[in-house]
Amino acid sequence: MSEKTEQPTEKKLREARDRGEVAKSKDFTQTLLIIALFGYTVGNSDSIIADLAKLLVLPIDMMGGEFRSTSEILLGQFMRETINLMWPFVVIVLVVGIFAETIQTGVLFAFEALKPSAKKLNVVENAKNMFSKKNLVEFLKNNFKVAVLCVVVWVLVRDSLPLLMFVPDRGVEELGVLVGQLIKQMIIYVGLTYVALSLADLIWQRKLHTKQLMMSKDEVKQEYKTMEGDPHVKGHRRQLYQEMVSEGAVQRSRSASVIITNPTHLAIALLYDEKSTPLPMVVAKGEGALAERMVTAARQAGVPVMQDIPVARALFEQADVDQYIPSDLIEPVAAVLRLVRRLGSQPGSQSANSDGI
């Protein structure tokens, strides 16, 4: 089997994305959720404590009443207070969760991942996945994170021990202040450590995802051959080419010396400068809708548009773009150019019929 040394192609990345296989870190999402929930809890601690107090005193306020009616009222109020307390947390989890996933993977709708698959019910395959290399790495990674967090907490406690040793001499109030400072430091340093670990995990997941999609040279060649033979790809390329040619013809018509038409089915743009071109040169030609666009662009740019059916047909059939006109058409084209020169002295004259000249 060929060694997979090539970066995954756009097609393979797109197919993996359609299956829901993207690089993302659960730790990164969890970190943002914890920060958001903790920030909301700290910022709204007074109202949260008040809501909790209402829940605690509800049974006391209802004591002494008839059981059935009191229990119904108590249940209704309990549900309302619980919803009032919990809905901000639910909204935060939904919004931050979606935001965290979106900044990692972009907007992703992987419907293929939701399709039922026999592989998901395969007991043997699921057992193998439980002891796969990926799960082993996840197990070691989680243990490493716990170890790092324990070290951070231990360092903070160790550095605070000298101050805690003098608490008996300073009273209980001093103990509360020191413990509060220690908890605050733990939250800050543990939070920063967790952020750093989650960012490292995100980078690792992206590298791992790319490595899993690596391709061999044979796979790249086969994919290229398949795409070359795809009629949709060929059709798309042909369409792009035609659009480029059409746009180029329209742009060249704006700077031509004259446009010779048939009058609406064919249009040939000629460029002639006595100082730089020995003979008139065909700079663009088109038929049908393209011919109409060329004529419209030429008129907007003030380029003369001449109707000469025989000359237009002959130029369209015999002349090539970016080539001088054929020798047998020099005289008819010269007659058209002479007419253009005469009309050039008449203000507002941008089109004429040169048939019979």
N, C-alpha and C positions, 0 to 999 in steps of 0.2 A: 504494500500500500504506500502511495506517495506521501512524503512528509508534508504536513500542512504548514507552509511557510509564508503564504500570501495573506494579505489583509482581506477581510470579507468585502465582497462587492456591494454596491448599493442595492442590487436585487436581493441578495441574501439577507442583508440587514432589514430590508423592507418586508420580506417574507417572515423573518423572525418576529418583527414588530407586529405583523398581522396575527401571529399566533400568541401574542402577549408576552413574548420573550424579550424583555428589555432590561437594561442595567439600572437597578435601583437598590437603595439601601433601606432596610426596615429600621435600622438604628437611626438613620437621618430623620425619618418620619417621626419616630418615637421621641427623638430629642426635641424637635419642634413642638410636638404636642405637649410634652412635659413643661417646656419653657412657657408656652402659651397658657396652659392651665394654671401653672404656678403663678405667673404674672397676674392673671385674672383673680386668683384666690387672694393674693397679697393686696392687690389694689382695691378689692371689694370685700375685705375681711369683715368690716363692720356690718355690712348688710347681710353677708352670709351667716355670721354669728346670730344676727337678729332673726333670720329665717329659721335657723336651727332651734333657737329658743322658742319660737312659736310652735314648732313641731313638738317640742318637749312638754310644753305647758298645755297643749290641747286636751289631753286626757284629764288633767286637773280641772280645767275650766268646765268640763262636761260632767263632773262628778255630781251625783245627787239627782240626776234626771232619770226619766223612764228609759229602760235599757234599749228597747227597739228603736225609738225615735232618736235617742241620743247617739246610738251607734251609727245610724244612717247619717246624721249630721256630722259626727266625728269623722266618718270615712270620707265624706265629701270634702270637708275642710282639709283633712290630711292629704288627699289627692291634689287639691289645689295648691297647698303650700309646698308639697313635694315637687310638683311641676314647676312652680315659680322658682324653686331653688335649683332645679336640675337643668332647665332648658338652656341657660347660657353655656353650661358645660357641654351639652349635646351639640349646640351650634358651633362651639369652638372646635370640638373634635371633628365635625364634618368639614368645616371651612379649612382649618389648618391641615387636616388629612388630605383633602383634595389639592390644596396649594402645594404641600410637600411632594405629593406624587407628580403633580404637573410640572414643577420646576426640575424634576429629575428626568421625566420621560416625555414631557410635552403632553398635549391633548391626545389621549389614546383610547380608542374604542376597539378592543380586540374581541369581536364577537366569536371568532373561531375558538378562542379559549373557553367559551361557555358551552360549546357543543359537547354532548355526551360522547365519551370515548371508552372503549373496552379496556384500554391500557390503565385507566384510572381505577378500574375494578379488579385488575390483575393482582392477586395476592402476592405472587412470587416477585413481580416487578416492584411492588410497593415495599416488600421486605428488603429487596436489594437496595432500594433507594434509601432506606433507613440507615444502612451501613455504608453508604456511598462516600466517596472522598469528599464531596461537597459538604455533606452533613458532618463529617469528621472535622473539617476545617471550621465550620460554624460552631461546633462544640468547643474546639480549642480557642476560637476567637472570643466566645462568650466567657470562658474561664479566664482568659487574659484580661478582658475588660473588668471582671470582678476583682481580679488581683490588683490591677492598676488603681481602681477606686478604693480598695482596702488600703493600699499604700498611701494614697492621698489623705484618707481619713486618719490613718495612724500617724502620719507626719504632723498633721494639724493638732491632734490630741497630744502628741509628744511635746510639741512646741508650747502648748498651753499648760502643761503640767507644772512648771515653776510658778505660774500665777495661781493655779488652783491650790498649791501647797500652802499659800498664805490666807486662804479663805477663812479658816477657823478664827484667825485673829481679826478679820474684818467684818464678820457677820454674814447673816443669810442674804441680805440685800446685795452684797458684793458678789455672792455666789450666783444670784440671778442674772446680774449684769454680765459676768464672765461667761456663764453658760449661753446666754443670748448671743454674745459676740462670737463664741465658738460655733454655735449653730449657723450663724450668718456666714462665717468664713467657710464652713463646710458646704453650705448650699452654693456659694459662689465658685469655690474651687472644684467641687464635684461637678457642677454644671459646666464649667469651662472644659474640664477633662472629658466629659461626655460629648460635648460639642466637637472637640478635637478628634476623639475616637470615631464619631459618626462620620465626620468628613473624610477621615482616613478610610473608613469602610466604604464610603461612596466611591472613592477613587479605586479602591481594590475591586469592587463589584464591576465597575466599568472595564477595567483591565481584564478581569475574569470573563466577562461577557464577550469581549472582543476575541480573547483566546479561544473560547468555545466555538466561535464562528469562523475561525481561521480556515483557509481553504488550501488545497494542494494546487500546483500549477495545472494539473490535468483537469481539475474541477473548474478552474477559471476559464480554461480553453473551451471546455464543453459548454459552459454557461454562455460564453460569447457566441459559439456556433449556434446554440439554441435561439438566442436573441436575434442573431442575424437572419435566421430562417423564420422568425415569427412574423406572420403577415401584418399583425397590428403594428409591430415596430417598423417594418418596411413602409407601411402606409403612413405612419406618423412622420418618418423621415422624409418621405416623398412630399408630404404636405408642407413640412417646414422648408424644404428646398424650393417648392413652388412659391411659397410666400416670400422667401428671400429674393428670388428672381423677380417676382412681380413688384416688390417694393423697390428693388434696384432700378427696374425699368421706369417706374413712375418718377423716381428721383432724377434719373438721367434726362427724362423728358423736360424737366424744368430748366435744364441748362443747354438744351439742344438749339441748333440754328433754325430748324424747321421740323414740323411733324407732317408727314404725308399720310393721308387716310384713304379709306376705301368705300364709303365715307365713315361707317360706324363699325364694321367688322374687323378691319385691319388698321394698325397704326405703326408707322416706322419713324423713329427719331433719328435725324441726321445732324451731324456736327461738321461744319465746314469753316475753316479759317485759312484764308489765302496765305498767311504768314507761317502757319505751323503745320497745316495738312495739305499735301499736294492734291488730294481728292477728297470728296465728301466721305465721311465715315459713318457707318451704322452704329449708333450707341445703344439703341434699344428697339425692340419690336414686340408687338403683342396683338392678340386677337380677342374678340368678344369683350368680356367685362374688363380685361386688362387694357384693351385698346381704348375703351371709354375712359378709364382712369388716367391713362397717359394723356389723352386729349384734354381732359379737365385740368390736370396739373399743368400742362403746357399753357393753356389759356390763362390760368391764374398767374403764371409767371411771365406772361406777355410774349410767349413764343408763338410765332406764326403757325397756323394750322391750315394746310393746303389739301384740297380734295383732288386726287388724281388716281382714278381706279386702276388703269393699266400699269402705271408706275408703282403704285402701292402693291399690287399683286406681284409684279416682277421682283421688287425688292424683297418682299416677304419670302418668296420662294427661292431666290437665288443668293441673296446677301446674307452674310453671317454677322452676328453682333461683334463689335470691336474690330471689324475688318472694313477695308475700303470697298466702295460699291463696285460691282462688276463693270468691265470696260464697255460692254454693249449697252449699259444704262447711263453712261456718262452724259450723253447728249440730252436724254429726257430729264434727268435730274438737274442738269444745268439750266434747262428751260424753267423748271420750277424755281430754282434759286434766283434766276433773273426776275421772275415775277415777284418773288419775295422782296427783292431789293427795290423794285419799283413801288411796291405797296408800302415799303418801310417809310417812304416819304409822306405817306398819307396817315395823319393821326387817327388812332383807334382802329386801324385795319390789322386784325390778327388772324383772319381766315379768308380764304378765297377758293374759287374753283379754277383749276388750271387745266382741265380737260381740253384737249384739242390744240394745245400749244406745242 
